Amino acid sequence: MTVRLKDFYADWCGPCKTQDPILEELESDYPDVNFEKVDVESEQEVANQYQVRSLPTLIVENDDGVVDRFVGVTQREDLEAALADAGA
């Protein structure tokens, strides 16, 4: 099963910059998870598809669909729990 973590961000978003180091650590610790950064400025259609209204928004999904969704800066432990629920 494929597990993805989509990070919806914008370059001007301060909280997104706070989130980045947490995601970078997770990415190195979870090599089987596909980490995708989605710039809402240039990929507005994708942001609309996922109904992103605030930044950062993090979406954990697998082949069955969205498993969890986080809005705002999210702690590593919460993301790890969502990745585990998704099958990572």
N, CA, C and O atoms as a Maestro MAE file, in Angstrom:
{
 s_m_m2io_version
 :::
 2.0.0
}

f_m_ct {
 s_m_title
 :::
 protein
 m_atom[352] {
  # First column is atom index #
  i_m_mmod_type
  r_m_x_coord
  r_m_y_coord
  r_m_z_coord
  i_m_residue_number
  s_m_chain_name
  s_m_pdb_residue_name
  s_m_pdb_atom_name
  i_m_atomic_number
  :::
  1 25 0.852 -1.183 0.000 1 A "MET " " N  " 7
  2 3 0.000 0.000 0.000 1 A "MET " " CA " 6
  3 2 0.896 1.246 0.000 1 A "MET " " C  " 6
  4 15 1.874 1.323 0.744 1 A "MET " " O  " 8
  5 25 0.552 2.191 -0.828 2 A "THR " " N  " 7
  6 3 1.304 3.431 -0.916 2 A "THR " " CA " 6
  7 2 0.771 4.430 0.110 2 A "THR " " C  " 6
  8 15 -0.432 4.676 0.185 2 A "THR " " O  " 8
  9 25 1.675 4.996 0.889 3 A "VAL " " N  " 7
  10 3 1.312 6.019 1.874 3 A "VAL " " CA " 6
  11 2 1.936 7.333 1.422 3 A "VAL " " C  " 6
  12 15 3.114 7.392 1.071 3 A "VAL " " O  " 8
  13 25 1.114 8.395 1.440 4 A "ARG " " N  " 7
  14 3 1.578 9.717 1.028 4 A "ARG " " CA " 6
  15 2 1.287 10.733 2.125 4 A "ARG " " C  " 6
  16 15 0.272 10.655 2.818 4 A "ARG " " O  " 8
  17 25 2.207 11.691 2.266 5 A "LEU " " N  " 7
  18 3 1.968 12.844 3.121 5 A "LEU " " CA " 6
  19 2 2.099 14.071 2.240 5 A "LEU " " C  " 6
  20 15 3.182 14.390 1.751 5 A "LEU " " O  " 8
  21 25 0.983 14.752 2.046 6 A "LYS " " N  " 7
  22 3 0.966 15.956 1.212 6 A "LYS " " CA " 6
  23 2 1.068 17.175 2.127 6 A "LYS " " C  " 6
  24 15 0.284 17.342 3.060 6 A "LYS " " O  " 8
  25 25 2.051 18.016 1.835 7 A "ASP " " N  " 7
  26 3 2.297 19.235 2.593 7 A "ASP " " CA " 6
  27 2 1.879 20.424 1.736 7 A "ASP " " C  " 6
  28 15 2.577 20.789 0.791 7 A "ASP " " O  " 8
  29 25 0.738 21.026 2.068 8 A "PHE " " N  " 7
  30 3 0.259 22.205 1.347 8 A "PHE " " CA " 6
  31 2 0.849 23.434 2.032 8 A "PHE " " C  " 6
  32 15 0.635 23.652 3.225 8 A "PHE " " O  " 8
  33 25 1.591 24.231 1.270 9 A "TYR " " N  " 7
  34 3 2.336 25.348 1.834 9 A "TYR " " CA " 6
  35 2 2.371 26.517 0.849 9 A "TYR " " C  " 6
  36 15 1.916 26.407 -0.290 9 A "TYR " " O  " 8
  37 25 2.923 27.634 1.317 10 A "ALA " " N  " 7
  38 3 3.233 28.777 0.461 10 A "ALA " " CA " 6
  39 2 4.540 29.373 0.973 10 A "ALA " " C  " 6
  40 15 4.830 29.305 2.168 10 A "ALA " " O  " 8
  41 25 5.317 29.949 0.085 11 A "ASP " " N  " 7
  42 3 6.613 30.512 0.461 11 A "ASP " " CA " 6
  43 2 6.486 31.636 1.491 11 A "ASP " " C  " 6
  44 15 7.395 31.836 2.297 11 A "ASP " " O  " 8
  45 25 5.381 32.363 1.477 12 A "TRP " " N  " 7
  46 3 5.185 33.489 2.382 12 A "TRP " " CA " 6
  47 2 4.646 33.071 3.747 12 A "TRP " " C  " 6
  48 15 4.484 33.917 4.626 12 A "TRP " " O  " 8
  49 25 4.369 31.801 3.938 13 A "CYS " " N  " 7
  50 3 3.710 31.286 5.148 13 A "CYS " " CA " 6
  51 2 4.730 30.986 6.250 13 A "CYS " " C  " 6
  52 15 5.517 30.046 6.138 13 A "CYS " " O  " 8
  53 25 4.709 31.796 7.317 14 A "GLY " " N  " 7
  54 3 5.620 31.590 8.443 14 A "GLY " " CA " 6
  55 2 5.447 30.246 9.133 14 A "GLY " " C  " 6
  56 15 6.437 29.549 9.354 14 A "GLY " " O  " 8
  57 25 4.216 29.856 9.484 15 A "PRO " " N  " 7
  58 3 4.027 28.550 10.121 15 A "PRO " " CA " 6
  59 2 4.501 27.388 9.235 15 A "PRO " " C  " 6
  60 15 4.934 26.357 9.750 15 A "PRO " " O  " 8
  61 25 4.420 27.547 7.911 16 A "CYS " " N  " 7
  62 3 4.910 26.497 7.004 16 A "CYS " " CA " 6
  63 2 6.408 26.297 7.193 16 A "CYS " " C  " 6
  64 15 6.901 25.169 7.155 16 A "CYS " " O  " 8
  65 25 7.131 27.396 7.398 17 A "LYS " " N  " 7
  66 3 8.573 27.315 7.614 17 A "LYS " " CA " 6
  67 2 8.882 26.629 8.947 17 A "LYS " " C  " 6
  68 15 9.891 25.936 9.075 17 A "LYS " " O  " 8
  69 25 8.012 26.826 9.932 18 A "THR " " N  " 7
  70 3 8.155 26.145 11.218 18 A "THR " " CA " 6
  71 2 7.927 24.644 11.056 18 A "THR " " C  " 6
  72 15 8.577 23.841 11.725 18 A "THR " " O  " 8
  73 25 7.010 24.266 10.174 19 A "GLN " " N  " 7
  74 3 6.671 22.860 9.943 19 A "GLN " " CA " 6
  75 2 7.779 22.112 9.200 19 A "GLN " " C  " 6
  76 15 7.955 20.912 9.407 19 A "GLN " " O  " 8
  77 25 8.522 22.801 8.346 20 A "ASP " " N  " 7
  78 3 9.506 22.153 7.471 20 A "ASP " " CA " 6
  79 2 10.500 21.238 8.184 20 A "ASP " " C  " 6
  80 15 10.684 20.108 7.731 20 A "ASP " " O  " 8
  81 25 11.156 21.660 9.278 21 A "PRO " " N  " 7
  82 3 12.136 20.755 9.904 21 A "PRO " " CA " 6
  83 2 11.525 19.457 10.411 21 A "PRO " " C  " 6
  84 15 12.163 18.405 10.365 21 A "PRO " " O  " 8
  85 25 10.293 19.529 10.891 22 A "ILE " " N  " 7
  86 3 9.608 18.317 11.368 22 A "ILE " " CA " 6
  87 2 9.391 17.362 10.196 22 A "ILE " " C  " 6
  88 15 9.622 16.159 10.322 22 A "ILE " " O  " 8
  89 25 8.951 17.892 9.066 23 A "LEU " " N  " 7
  90 3 8.709 17.052 7.890 23 A "LEU " " CA " 6
  91 2 10.011 16.488 7.332 23 A "LEU " " C  " 6
  92 15 10.048 15.347 6.871 23 A "LEU " " O  " 8
  93 25 11.078 17.280 7.374 24 A "GLU " " N  " 7
  94 3 12.371 16.790 6.882 24 A "GLU " " CA " 6
  95 2 12.866 15.621 7.713 24 A "GLU " " C  " 6
  96 15 13.395 14.654 7.165 24 A "GLU " " O  " 8
  97 25 12.703 15.694 9.034 25 A "GLU " " N  " 7
  98 3 13.078 14.575 9.908 25 A "GLU " " CA " 6
  99 2 12.254 13.336 9.588 25 A "GLU " " C  " 6
  100 15 12.792 12.235 9.464 25 A "GLU " " O  " 8
  101 25 10.945 13.524 9.457 26 A "LEU " " N  " 7
  102 3 10.070 12.388 9.146 26 A "LEU " " CA " 6
  103 2 10.447 11.754 7.815 26 A "LEU " " C  " 6
  104 15 10.460 10.530 7.683 26 A "LEU " " O  " 8
  105 25 10.751 12.589 6.833 27 A "GLU " " N  " 7
  106 3 11.079 12.080 5.503 27 A "GLU " " CA " 6
  107 2 12.310 11.170 5.559 27 A "GLU " " C  " 6
  108 15 12.363 10.157 4.860 27 A "GLU " " O  " 8
  109 25 13.286 11.521 6.377 28 A "SER " " N  " 7
  110 3 14.476 10.673 6.471 28 A "SER " " CA " 6
  111 2 14.195 9.399 7.271 28 A "SER " " C  " 6
  112 15 14.834 8.372 7.046 28 A "SER " " O  " 8
  113 25 13.237 9.465 8.207 29 A "ASP " " N  " 7
  114 3 12.915 8.298 9.037 29 A "ASP " " CA " 6
  115 2 11.886 7.360 8.406 29 A "ASP " " C  " 6
  116 15 11.754 6.213 8.832 29 A "ASP " " O  " 8
  117 25 11.166 7.831 7.406 30 A "TYR " " N  " 7
  118 3 10.125 7.036 6.740 30 A "TYR " " CA " 6
  119 2 10.382 7.003 5.232 30 A "TYR " " C  " 6
  120 15 9.666 7.651 4.469 30 A "TYR " " O  " 8
  121 25 11.399 6.252 4.801 31 A "PRO " " N  " 7
  122 3 11.750 6.253 3.371 31 A "PRO " " CA " 6
  123 2 10.673 5.649 2.477 31 A "PRO " " C  " 6
  124 15 10.672 5.902 1.272 31 A "PRO " " O  " 8
  125 25 9.759 4.861 3.031 32 A "ASP " " N  " 7
  126 3 8.724 4.230 2.216 32 A "ASP " " CA " 6
  127 2 7.502 5.121 2.008 32 A "ASP " " C  " 6
  128 15 6.600 4.772 1.246 32 A "ASP " " O  " 8
  129 25 7.471 6.266 2.681 33 A "VAL " " N  " 7
  130 3 6.352 7.198 2.538 33 A "VAL " " CA " 6
  131 2 6.706 8.214 1.463 33 A "VAL " " C  " 6
  132 15 7.827 8.720 1.424 33 A "VAL " " O  " 8
  133 25 5.754 8.509 0.597 34 A "ASN " " N  " 7
  134 3 5.948 9.546 -0.425 34 A "ASN " " CA " 6
  135 2 5.570 10.896 0.176 34 A "ASN " " C  " 6
  136 15 4.406 11.140 0.496 34 A "ASN " " O  " 8
  137 25 6.552 11.759 0.323 35 A "PHE " " N  " 7
  138 3 6.324 13.108 0.820 35 A "PHE " " CA " 6
  139 2 6.189 14.028 -0.380 35 A "PHE " " C  " 6
  140 15 7.068 14.075 -1.240 35 A "PHE " " O  " 8
  141 25 5.081 14.759 -0.432 36 A "GLU " " N  " 7
  142 3 4.806 15.641 -1.565 36 A "GLU " " CA " 6
  143 2 4.561 17.058 -1.056 36 A "GLU " " C  " 6
  144 15 3.673 17.281 -0.233 36 A "GLU " " O  " 8
  145 25 5.335 18.000 -1.537 37 A "LYS " " N  " 7
  146 3 5.118 19.407 -1.213 37 A "LYS " " CA " 6
  147 2 4.245 20.011 -2.302 37 A "LYS " " C  " 6
  148 15 4.551 19.887 -3.488 37 A "LYS " " O  " 8
  149 25 3.160 20.665 -1.902 38 A "VAL " " N  " 7
  150 3 2.230 21.266 -2.847 38 A "VAL " " CA " 6
  151 2 2.178 22.769 -2.572 38 A "VAL " " C  " 6
  152 15 1.628 23.202 -1.559 38 A "VAL " " O  " 8
  153 25 2.747 23.548 -3.469 39 A "ASP " " N  " 7
  154 3 2.728 25.008 -3.358 39 A "ASP " " CA " 6
  155 2 1.354 25.492 -3.806 39 A "ASP " " C  " 6
  156 15 1.005 25.395 -4.983 39 A "ASP " " O  " 8
  157 25 0.579 26.013 -2.863 40 A "VAL " " N  " 7
  158 3 -0.798 26.400 -3.186 40 A "VAL " " CA " 6
  159 2 -0.851 27.562 -4.173 40 A "VAL " " C  " 6
  160 15 -1.870 27.761 -4.834 40 A "VAL " " O  " 8
  161 25 0.223 28.326 -4.280 41 A "GLU " " N  " 7
  162 3 0.264 29.438 -5.234 41 A "GLU " " CA " 6
  163 2 0.308 28.920 -6.674 41 A "GLU " " C  " 6
  164 15 -0.374 29.453 -7.549 41 A "GLU " " O  " 8
  165 25 1.107 27.888 -6.916 42 A "SER " " N  " 7
  166 3 1.275 27.390 -8.285 42 A "SER " " CA " 6
  167 2 0.415 26.164 -8.582 42 A "SER " " C  " 6
  168 15 0.246 25.798 -9.745 42 A "SER " " O  " 8
  169 25 -0.131 25.526 -7.549 43 A "GLU " " N  " 7
  170 3 -0.941 24.323 -7.753 43 A "GLU " " CA " 6
  171 2 -2.309 24.496 -7.103 43 A "GLU " " C  " 6
  172 15 -2.741 23.679 -6.289 43 A "GLU " " O  " 8
  173 25 -2.977 25.580 -7.483 44 A "GLN " " N  " 7
  174 3 -4.266 25.925 -6.892 44 A "GLN " " CA " 6
  175 2 -5.330 24.852 -7.126 44 A "GLN " " C  " 6
  176 15 -6.181 24.626 -6.265 44 A "GLN " " O  " 8
  177 25 -5.289 24.197 -8.273 45 A "GLU " " N  " 7
  178 3 -6.286 23.155 -8.562 45 A "GLU " " CA " 6
  179 2 -6.190 22.001 -7.565 45 A "GLU " " C  " 6
  180 15 -7.208 21.490 -7.097 45 A "GLU " " O  " 8
  181 25 -4.960 21.596 -7.243 46 A "VAL " " N  " 7
  182 3 -4.769 20.505 -6.278 46 A "VAL " " CA " 6
  183 2 -5.246 20.959 -4.901 46 A "VAL " " C  " 6
  184 15 -5.916 20.207 -4.192 46 A "VAL " " O  " 8
  185 25 -4.901 22.190 -4.525 47 A "ALA " " N  " 7
  186 3 -5.340 22.727 -3.233 47 A "ALA " " CA " 6
  187 2 -6.870 22.761 -3.160 47 A "ALA " " C  " 6
  188 15 -7.449 22.433 -2.125 47 A "ALA " " O  " 8
  189 25 -7.514 23.151 -4.244 48 A "ASN " " N  " 7
  190 3 -8.983 23.173 -4.272 48 A "ASN " " CA " 6
  191 2 -9.553 21.764 -4.175 48 A "ASN " " C  " 6
  192 15 -10.550 21.537 -3.489 48 A "ASN " " O  " 8
  193 25 -8.918 20.821 -4.862 49 A "GLN " " N  " 7
  194 3 -9.381 19.433 -4.833 49 A "GLN " " CA " 6
  195 2 -9.403 18.894 -3.400 49 A "GLN " " C  " 6
  196 15 -10.308 18.149 -3.024 49 A "GLN " " O  " 8
  197 25 -8.396 19.279 -2.605 50 A "TYR " " N  " 7
  198 3 -8.302 18.822 -1.210 50 A "TYR " " CA " 6
  199 2 -8.943 19.808 -0.236 50 A "TYR " " C  " 6
  200 15 -8.838 19.637 0.979 50 A "TYR " " O  " 8
  201 25 -9.603 20.832 -0.759 51 A "GLN " " N  " 7
  202 3 -10.310 21.840 0.040 51 A "GLN " " CA " 6
  203 2 -9.402 22.474 1.093 51 A "GLN " " C  " 6
  204 15 -9.773 22.592 2.261 51 A "GLN " " O  " 8
  205 25 -8.218 22.875 0.667 52 A "VAL " " N  " 7
  206 3 -7.264 23.519 1.557 52 A "VAL " " CA " 6
  207 2 -7.668 24.982 1.716 52 A "VAL " " C  " 6
  208 15 -7.776 25.714 0.732 52 A "VAL " " O  " 8
  209 25 -7.891 25.403 2.962 53 A "ARG " " N  " 7
  210 3 -8.316 26.770 3.253 53 A "ARG " " CA " 6
  211 2 -7.318 27.507 4.142 53 A "ARG " " C  " 6
  212 15 -7.315 28.738 4.181 53 A "ARG " " O  " 8
  213 25 -6.461 26.755 4.864 54 A "SER " " N  " 7
  214 3 -5.479 27.347 5.773 54 A "SER " " CA " 6
  215 2 -4.150 26.639 5.586 54 A "SER " " C  " 6
  216 15 -4.086 25.500 5.123 54 A "SER " " O  " 8
  217 25 -3.081 27.351 5.962 55 A "LEU " " N  " 7
  218 3 -1.736 26.789 5.802 55 A "LEU " " CA " 6
  219 2 -1.005 26.788 7.140 55 A "LEU " " C  " 6
  220 15 -1.229 27.667 7.973 55 A "LEU " " O  " 8
  221 25 -0.135 25.807 7.348 56 A "PRO " " N  " 7
  222 3 0.030 24.634 6.508 56 A "PRO " " CA " 6
  223 2 -1.125 23.648 6.712 56 A "PRO " " C  " 6
  224 15 -1.720 23.585 7.787 56 A "PRO " " O  " 8
  225 25 -1.424 22.896 5.679 57 A "THR " " N  " 7
  226 3 -2.344 21.775 5.769 57 A "THR " " CA " 6
  227 2 -1.560 20.532 5.368 57 A "THR " " C  " 6
  228 15 -0.903 20.508 4.327 57 A "THR " " O  " 8
  229 25 -1.635 19.506 6.201 58 A "LEU " " N  " 7
  230 3 -0.952 18.242 5.939 58 A "LEU " " CA " 6
  231 2 -2.006 17.159 5.803 58 A "LEU " " C  " 6
  232 15 -2.892 17.028 6.648 58 A "LEU " " O  " 8
  233 25 -1.902 16.386 4.733 59 A "ILE " " N  " 7
  234 3 -2.867 15.315 4.493 59 A "ILE " " CA " 6
  235 2 -2.105 14.009 4.353 59 A "ILE " " C  " 6
  236 15 -1.190 13.884 3.539 59 A "ILE " " O  " 8
  237 25 -2.508 13.036 5.171 60 A "VAL " " N  " 7
  238 3 -1.940 11.687 5.096 60 A "VAL " " CA " 6
  239 2 -2.972 10.835 4.382 60 A "VAL " " C  " 6
  240 15 -4.138 10.794 4.775 60 A "VAL " " O  " 8
  241 25 -2.534 10.152 3.327 61 A "GLU " " N  " 7
  242 3 -3.454 9.300 2.579 61 A "GLU " " CA " 6
  243 2 -2.758 8.026 2.155 61 A "GLU " " C  " 6
  244 15 -1.531 7.941 2.102 61 A "GLU " " O  " 8
  245 25 -3.583 7.038 1.855 62 A "ASN " " N  " 7
  246 3 -3.081 5.788 1.283 62 A "ASN " " CA " 6
  247 2 -3.966 5.434 0.092 62 A "ASN " " C  " 6
  248 15 -4.749 6.261 -0.375 62 A "ASN " " O  " 8
  249 25 -3.840 4.218 -0.388 63 A "ASP " " N  " 7
  250 3 -4.592 3.817 -1.578 63 A "ASP " " CA " 6
  251 2 -6.109 3.878 -1.369 63 A "ASP " " C  " 6
  252 15 -6.869 3.954 -2.335 63 A "ASP " " O  " 8
  253 25 -6.544 3.844 -0.105 64 A "ASP " " N  " 7
  254 3 -7.973 3.897 0.197 64 A "ASP " " CA " 6
  255 2 -8.507 5.315 0.305 64 A "ASP " " C  " 6
  256 15 -9.720 5.516 0.363 64 A "ASP " " O  " 8
  257 25 -7.609 6.310 0.334 65 A "GLY " " N  " 7
  258 3 -8.032 7.704 0.436 65 A "GLY " " CA " 6
  259 2 -7.392 8.416 1.607 65 A "GLY " " C  " 6
  260 15 -6.377 7.965 2.138 65 A "GLY " " O  " 8
  261 25 -7.982 9.526 2.010 66 A "VAL " " N  " 7
  262 3 -7.436 10.349 3.093 66 A "VAL " " CA " 6
  263 2 -7.628 9.634 4.427 66 A "VAL " " C  " 6
  264 15 -8.732 9.209 4.771 66 A "VAL " " O  " 8
  265 25 -6.527 9.511 5.170 67 A "VAL " " N  " 7
  266 3 -6.553 8.875 6.483 67 A "VAL " " CA " 6
  267 2 -6.645 9.928 7.581 67 A "VAL " " C  " 6
  268 15 -7.365 9.751 8.564 67 A "VAL " " O  " 8
  269 25 -5.911 11.023 7.408 68 A "ASP " " N  " 7
  270 3 -5.931 12.078 8.412 68 A "ASP " " CA " 6
  271 2 -5.579 13.413 7.770 68 A "ASP " " C  " 6
  272 15 -4.952 13.466 6.711 68 A "ASP " " O  " 8
  273 25 -5.994 14.490 8.431 69 A "ARG " " N  " 7
  274 3 -5.785 15.846 7.916 69 A "ARG " " CA " 6
  275 2 -5.443 16.738 9.103 69 A "ARG " " C  " 6
  276 15 -6.099 16.686 10.143 69 A "ARG " " O  " 8
  277 25 -4.408 17.555 8.936 70 A "PHE " " N  " 7
  278 3 -3.968 18.454 9.994 70 A "PHE " " CA " 6
  279 2 -3.894 19.868 9.431 70 A "PHE " " C  " 6
  280 15 -3.418 20.072 8.315 70 A "PHE " " O  " 8
  281 25 -4.362 20.834 10.199 71 A "VAL " " N  " 7
  282 3 -4.296 22.236 9.803 71 A "VAL " " CA " 6
  283 2 -3.489 22.963 10.879 71 A "VAL " " C  " 6
  284 15 -3.781 22.850 12.069 71 A "VAL " " O  " 8
  285 25 -2.487 23.698 10.451 72 A "GLY " " N  " 7
  286 3 -1.597 24.375 11.379 72 A "GLY " " CA " 6
  287 2 -0.361 23.527 11.629 72 A "GLY " " C  " 6
  288 15 -0.260 22.391 11.164 72 A "GLY " " O  " 8
  289 25 0.578 24.104 12.374 73 A "VAL " " N  " 7
  290 3 1.816 23.381 12.670 73 A "VAL " " CA " 6
  291 2 1.466 22.146 13.490 73 A "VAL " " C  " 6
  292 15 0.784 22.234 14.511 73 A "VAL " " O  " 8
  293 25 1.944 20.992 13.028 74 A "THR " " N  " 7
  294 3 1.594 19.706 13.629 74 A "THR " " CA " 6
  295 2 2.849 19.038 14.169 74 A "THR " " C  " 6
  296 15 3.885 19.008 13.505 74 A "THR " " O  " 8
  297 25 2.746 18.504 15.376 75 A "GLN " " N  " 7
  298 3 3.888 17.866 16.020 75 A "GLN " " CA " 6
  299 2 4.191 16.509 15.394 75 A "GLN " " C  " 6
  300 15 3.313 15.845 14.843 75 A "GLN " " O  " 8
  301 25 5.443 16.121 15.495 76 A "ARG " " N  " 7
  302 3 5.928 14.873 14.920 76 A "ARG " " CA " 6
  303 2 5.110 13.671 15.395 76 A "ARG " " C  " 6
  304 15 4.757 12.805 14.594 76 A "ARG " " O  " 8
  305 25 4.808 13.614 16.689 77 A "GLU " " N  " 7
  306 3 4.104 12.459 17.251 77 A "GLU " " CA " 6
  307 2 2.742 12.263 16.592 77 A "GLU " " C  " 6
  308 15 2.333 11.135 16.315 77 A "GLU " " O  " 8
  309 25 2.048 13.364 16.345 78 A "ASP " " N  " 7
  310 3 0.727 13.278 15.710 78 A "ASP " " CA " 6
  311 2 0.850 12.778 14.268 78 A "ASP " " C  " 6
  312 15 0.026 11.991 13.802 78 A "ASP " " O  " 8
  313 25 1.879 13.242 13.578 79 A "LEU " " N  " 7
  314 3 2.085 12.798 12.194 79 A "LEU " " CA " 6
  315 2 2.492 11.334 12.155 79 A "LEU " " C  " 6
  316 15 2.054 10.594 11.274 79 A "LEU " " O  " 8
  317 25 3.325 10.908 13.099 80 A "GLU " " N  " 7
  318 3 3.729 9.498 13.143 80 A "GLU " " CA " 6
  319 2 2.531 8.591 13.386 80 A "GLU " " C  " 6
  320 15 2.433 7.522 12.784 80 A "GLU " " O  " 8
  321 25 1.625 9.002 14.254 81 A "ALA " " N  " 7
  322 3 0.423 8.211 14.519 81 A "ALA " " CA " 6
  323 2 -0.428 8.091 13.267 81 A "ALA " " C  " 6
  324 15 -0.962 7.022 12.971 81 A "ALA " " O  " 8
  325 25 -0.555 9.194 12.527 82 A "ALA " " N  " 7
  326 3 -1.347 9.177 11.285 82 A "ALA " " CA " 6
  327 2 -0.676 8.298 10.230 82 A "ALA " " C  " 6
  328 15 -1.354 7.571 9.505 82 A "ALA " " O  " 8
  329 25 0.647 8.364 10.144 83 A "LEU " " N  " 7
  330 3 1.369 7.502 9.183 83 A "LEU " " CA " 6
  331 2 1.169 6.035 9.536 83 A "LEU " " C  " 6
  332 15 0.990 5.202 8.648 83 A "LEU " " O  " 8
  333 25 1.199 5.715 10.818 84 A "ALA " " N  " 7
  334 3 0.972 4.332 11.260 84 A "ALA " " CA " 6
  335 2 -0.445 3.892 10.904 84 A "ALA " " C  " 6
  336 15 -0.647 2.773 10.433 84 A "ALA " " O  " 8
  337 25 -1.424 4.764 11.125 85 A "ASP " " N  " 7
  338 3 -2.819 4.445 10.776 85 A "ASP " " CA " 6
  339 2 -2.965 4.197 9.277 85 A "ASP " " C  " 6
  340 15 -3.800 3.401 8.847 85 A "ASP " " O  " 8
  341 25 -2.139 4.892 8.485 86 A "ALA " " N  " 7
  342 3 -2.224 4.764 7.025 86 A "ALA " " CA " 6
  343 2 -1.491 3.532 6.508 86 A "ALA " " C  " 6
  344 15 -1.622 3.173 5.338 86 A "ALA " " O  " 8
  345 25 -0.718 2.885 7.381 87 A "GLY " " N  " 7
  346 3 -0.034 1.670 6.972 87 A "GLY " " CA " 6
  347 2 1.456 1.824 6.754 87 A "GLY " " C  " 6
  348 15 2.087 0.936 6.180 87 A "GLY " " O  " 8
  349 25 2.034 2.929 7.198 88 A "ALA " " N  " 7
  350 3 3.484 3.146 7.037 88 A "ALA " " CA " 6
  351 2 4.252 2.388 8.103 88 A "ALA " " C  " 6
  352 15 5.481 2.443 8.135 88 A "ALA " " O  " 8
  :::
 }
 m_bond[351] {
  # First column is bond index #
  i_m_from
  i_m_to
  i_m_order
  :::
  1 1 2 1
  2 2 3 1
  3 3 4 2
  4 3 5 1
  5 5 6 1
  6 6 7 1
  7 7 8 2
  8 7 9 1
  9 9 10 1
  10 10 11 1
  11 11 12 2
  12 11 13 1
  13 13 14 1
  14 14 15 1
  15 15 16 2
  16 15 17 1
  17 17 18 1
  18 18 19 1
  19 19 20 2
  20 19 21 1
  21 21 22 1
  22 22 23 1
  23 23 24 2
  24 23 25 1
  25 25 26 1
  26 26 27 1
  27 27 28 2
  28 27 29 1
  29 29 30 1
  30 30 31 1
  31 31 32 2
  32 31 33 1
  33 33 34 1
  34 34 35 1
  35 35 36 2
  36 35 37 1
  37 37 38 1
  38 38 39 1
  39 39 40 2
  40 39 41 1
  41 41 42 1
  42 42 43 1
  43 43 44 2
  44 43 45 1
  45 45 46 1
  46 46 47 1
  47 47 48 2
  48 47 49 1
  49 49 50 1
  50 50 51 1
  51 51 52 2
  52 51 53 1
  53 53 54 1
  54 54 55 1
  55 55 56 2
  56 55 57 1
  57 57 58 1
  58 58 59 1
  59 59 60 2
  60 59 61 1
  61 61 62 1
  62 62 63 1
  63 63 64 2
  64 63 65 1
  65 65 66 1
  66 66 67 1
  67 67 68 2
  68 67 69 1
  69 69 70 1
  70 70 71 1
  71 71 72 2
  72 71 73 1
  73 73 74 1
  74 74 75 1
  75 75 76 2
  76 75 77 1
  77 77 78 1
  78 78 79 1
  79 79 80 2
  80 79 81 1
  81 81 82 1
  82 82 83 1
  83 83 84 2
  84 83 85 1
  85 85 86 1
  86 86 87 1
  87 87 88 2
  88 87 89 1
  89 89 90 1
  90 90 91 1
  91 91 92 2
  92 91 93 1
  93 93 94 1
  94 94 95 1
  95 95 96 2
  96 95 97 1
  97 97 98 1
  98 98 99 1
  99 99 100 2
  100 99 101 1
  101 101 102 1
  102 102 103 1
  103 103 104 2
  104 103 105 1
  105 105 106 1
  106 106 107 1
  107 107 108 2
  108 107 109 1
  109 109 110 1
  110 110 111 1
  111 111 112 2
  112 111 113 1
  113 113 114 1
  114 114 115 1
  115 115 116 2
  116 115 117 1
  117 117 118 1
  118 118 119 1
  119 119 120 2
  120 119 121 1
  121 121 122 1
  122 122 123 1
  123 123 124 2
  124 123 125 1
  125 125 126 1
  126 126 127 1
  127 127 128 2
  128 127 129 1
  129 129 130 1
  130 130 131 1
  131 131 132 2
  132 131 133 1
  133 133 134 1
  134 134 135 1
  135 135 136 2
  136 135 137 1
  137 137 138 1
  138 138 139 1
  139 139 140 2
  140 139 141 1
  141 141 142 1
  142 142 143 1
  143 143 144 2
  144 143 145 1
  145 145 146 1
  146 146 147 1
  147 147 148 2
  148 147 149 1
  149 149 150 1
  150 150 151 1
  151 151 152 2
  152 151 153 1
  153 153 154 1
  154 154 155 1
  155 155 156 2
  156 155 157 1
  157 157 158 1
  158 158 159 1
  159 159 160 2
  160 159 161 1
  161 161 162 1
  162 162 163 1
  163 163 164 2
  164 163 165 1
  165 165 166 1
  166 166 167 1
  167 167 168 2
  168 167 169 1
  169 169 170 1
  170 170 171 1
  171 171 172 2
  172 171 173 1
  173 173 174 1
  174 174 175 1
  175 175 176 2
  176 175 177 1
  177 177 178 1
  178 178 179 1
  179 179 180 2
  180 179 181 1
  181 181 182 1
  182 182 183 1
  183 183 184 2
  184 183 185 1
  185 185 186 1
  186 186 187 1
  187 187 188 2
  188 187 189 1
  189 189 190 1
  190 190 191 1
  191 191 192 2
  192 191 193 1
  193 193 194 1
  194 194 195 1
  195 195 196 2
  196 195 197 1
  197 197 198 1
  198 198 199 1
  199 199 200 2
  200 199 201 1
  201 201 202 1
  202 202 203 1
  203 203 204 2
  204 203 205 1
  205 205 206 1
  206 206 207 1
  207 207 208 2
  208 207 209 1
  209 209 210 1
  210 210 211 1
  211 211 212 2
  212 211 213 1
  213 213 214 1
  214 214 215 1
  215 215 216 2
  216 215 217 1
  217 217 218 1
  218 218 219 1
  219 219 220 2
  220 219 221 1
  221 221 222 1
  222 222 223 1
  223 223 224 2
  224 223 225 1
  225 225 226 1
  226 226 227 1
  227 227 228 2
  228 227 229 1
  229 229 230 1
  230 230 231 1
  231 231 232 2
  232 231 233 1
  233 233 234 1
  234 234 235 1
  235 235 236 2
  236 235 237 1
  237 237 238 1
  238 238 239 1
  239 239 240 2
  240 239 241 1
  241 241 242 1
  242 242 243 1
  243 243 244 2
  244 243 245 1
  245 245 246 1
  246 246 247 1
  247 247 248 2
  248 247 249 1
  249 249 250 1
  250 250 251 1
  251 251 252 2
  252 251 253 1
  253 253 254 1
  254 254 255 1
  255 255 256 2
  256 255 257 1
  257 257 258 1
  258 258 259 1
  259 259 260 2
  260 259 261 1
  261 261 262 1
  262 262 263 1
  263 263 264 2
  264 263 265 1
  265 265 266 1
  266 266 267 1
  267 267 268 2
  268 267 269 1
  269 269 270 1
  270 270 271 1
  271 271 272 2
  272 271 273 1
  273 273 274 1
  274 274 275 1
  275 275 276 2
  276 275 277 1
  277 277 278 1
  278 278 279 1
  279 279 280 2
  280 279 281 1
  281 281 282 1
  282 282 283 1
  283 283 284 2
  284 283 285 1
  285 285 286 1
  286 286 287 1
  287 287 288 2
  288 287 289 1
  289 289 290 1
  290 290 291 1
  291 291 292 2
  292 291 293 1
  293 293 294 1
  294 294 295 1
  295 295 296 2
  296 295 297 1
  297 297 298 1
  298 298 299 1
  299 299 300 2
  300 299 301 1
  301 301 302 1
  302 302 303 1
  303 303 304 2
  304 303 305 1
  305 305 306 1
  306 306 307 1
  307 307 308 2
  308 307 309 1
  309 309 310 1
  310 310 311 1
  311 311 312 2
  312 311 313 1
  313 313 314 1
  314 314 315 1
  315 315 316 2
  316 315 317 1
  317 317 318 1
  318 318 319 1
  319 319 320 2
  320 319 321 1
  321 321 322 1
  322 322 323 1
  323 323 324 2
  324 323 325 1
  325 325 326 1
  326 326 327 1
  327 327 328 2
  328 327 329 1
  329 329 330 1
  330 330 331 1
  331 331 332 2
  332 331 333 1
  333 333 334 1
  334 334 335 1
  335 335 336 2
  336 335 337 1
  337 337 338 1
  338 338 339 1
  339 339 340 2
  340 339 341 1
  341 341 342 1
  342 342 343 1
  343 343 344 2
  344 343 345 1
  345 345 346 1
  346 346 347 1
  347 347 348 2
  348 347 349 1
  349 349 350 1
  350 350 351 1
  351 351 352 2
  :::
 }
}
